Amino acid sequence: MQYEITQPGVYDGEGKPVKVGTVFDIKGDAVPAWLVNKGRRLGGDTEGKTPITNPKKDARSAEAKAKAEAEEKVRLEAEAKAKAANTKPSAQERQQRLRELVGEMKPEAFTADGSPDVKVLNGMLNEGEIAFTAEERDQLWPGIKGEFTPPAAGK
């Protein structure tokens, strides 16, 4: 390969400085250590080599891209789960959910005082929904009980 000296500080075999701009041939592909950062490769042996003239900005393999996308999807799902776990539904949302569940309950799923049985309510919830407590039911139920026919009256 041909190599051009671009920096001072290169000396020939006799100890004389080599002028910047001098071009000479080097056997093989490797630049000798004493010439590293002192010049540049000019042309040379390119047989069997593919020049890279305009590499893509993101030249990752399809496999690497797919892996990165999958990792990003997992990260986003985990973030959404964490956010959902930290986001408590409002009282209005909980009362609406109680209303939906009570509308599907059978008369025997109510307690003696006419309120919905908490165990039955919680058994009807979807996976990941926050379970109702008796205290929460007692706070929410008075606001919607007038919308339903009492179980005893319906018999």
N, C-alpha and C positions, 0 to 999 in steps of 0.2 A: 504494500500500500504506500501511497505517497503521503508525506507529512510535512507541513509547513511550520516553521518556527515563528511564533507570534510574540514571544516574550524574551527579553534579554536574560542572560544567565545560563545559556547553553554553551558548552565548550566541546571542541573536537578532540580527537585522540591525542593530539599534541598539546592540549591545554589552552589552545587559542579560542577566543570567543567566536561563536557562530553568529553571523548577522541575522537580524530579524528579517523575515521574508525568504530565507533560504529554504528550498524544497529538496527533500531527499527521499529515497525509498527505504521502507522497513519491511523485512520479511515477516509474514504471518499477519494475524489480526490484532495482536496485543501490542499496545504502546509500551515501550520500556518505561520502568518506573522513573528514570531520570529525565524523561520527557513529559511526564504527566503535568498538565496545566501549563505547559510551555509552548504549546502549538495546537494545530488542528489537522485532522485527517482530510486529505484531498482525494476524492474519487477512490481509486484502488480496486481491489478485487471484490466485485459484487456478485459473482456467480453463486447461484443457489441461495441468495438472500433477497428478501422482499423489502423494498424501501417503504417507509411509512411517510407519506407526504401530507396527509390530512386526516389525522386520527379523529374519530368521533369524540365528542365532548364526554360522553358517558359510554365507554367501551366495555362495560362489564358484560359478562356472559349472561345469557338468558336465565341460566340456573341461579346465578348470583342475584339477578334482579328479582326472580321469583322468591328466593329465600328472603331477601330484604323486604319485599312486599308482604310476605307471610308474617314476618317478625313485626312489621308495622301494624298489621291487622290485629295480631295478638295484643300488642301494646295498647292500641286504641280500645279494644274490647275490655281489657283489664282496667283501663282508665275509666271507661263508662261504668263498669261494675262498681268500682270504688266510689265514683260520684253518686251512683244510685244508692249505694249502701249508706252514704253520708247525707243523702237527701231524704228527709222525712216528709211524707205527704202532708198537705195542709189538712186542717179539720174538715173543711168543705169537701176535699177529695175523699177523705176517710168516710164521711157521712154519705157521700154518693155511692161509695163502694158498699157500705152497709145496706143502703137502699136496694142496690142491685142484688145482693145476696139474699136479703129478706124476701124479695119478690120471687125468688126461686124455692124458698123453704116450704116444707109441708107443715101443717098445723101441729103435729106432734114434736116439731123441732123448736117449740117455744116453751119457756119456763112457766111455772104456775102464775107468775105475775104478768104474763103476756109478753115479756121481752124475749128476743131470740137467744137461744142457747149458744154460748160462746164456743163450745167444743164443736158444734155443728157448723157455725160460721167459719171457724178456722179450718175445718175439714173441706170446705168448699173453695178456699183460696187457691190461687195459682202458685206454682213454685216461685219462690223469691218474694212473694208479697208478705208484708208485715202482719203478724197475727194480731187479732183483737184481744184486748184484755177485758175483763168484766167491768173494770172502772171506765175504760174508754167507751164500751158499749153503753154503759149507763149515762155517760155524758152526751153521746150522739143520738141515742134512741128517742128521747123525748121530742126532738126536732122533726122526726119523720114518722113516728108511730101513728099519727092521725091519717096517714096516707094508706094504711093497711087495715083490713077488717080483722078485728081481734079473733084469735083462733076459737075461743069459746062461743062467740056469736055466729061463727061460720058453721058450727056443727048442727 
